[in-house]
Amino acid sequence: LPARRRLGYVPEAAPVYGHMRVREFLAFMGRLRGLSPAGLGDAVDRVVERLALGAVVHKPTRALSRGYRQRVALAQALIHEPQIVVLDEPTNGLDPRQIIEVRELVRSLAGTHTVVMSSHILAEVAKTADRVAVLLDGRLLGVRAVADTPDLEDWFLSLA
């Protein structure tokens, strides 16, 4: 239980409950994460603003575009202010504008959260991350600063 309080997670296929409206879903997830009733409304408002969800906050999640569903999934992962945020393929299936917005959001999280991002798209990793680790079959093959690695693909191929 203590680990869950410190962790926010967004899987690749951002799951949201289609029958719930965005605000209702975020409040539900906040309660699941142990937020007090007194602080829940402020927490929902904070993530709605941070993820620019104001235009869709009263819509059912099933009516949202993939990009907005991804934002709602990010909001639920951040609602309890976790220390660590784990993102699995956070830009998968998004259009170019949404990719840029999610990338900027991920970079902004690094100031207050430890962000672990999983992706097989090395160009996306290069544009988003400061450090990269290569894992293969559960083994850590290498860790490098992105700035010190001009070509991630070449480095990856040399390790695999």
Secondary structure, DSSP 8 states (H G I E B T S, - for coil): -HHHHHEEEE-SS----TTSBHHHHHHHHHHHTT--HHHHHHHHHHHHHHTT-TTTTTSBGGGS-HHHHHHHHHHHHHTT--SEEEEESTTTT--HHHHHHHHHHHHHHTTTSEEEEE-S-HHHHHHH-SEEEEEETTEEEEEEEGGG-S-HHHHHHHH-
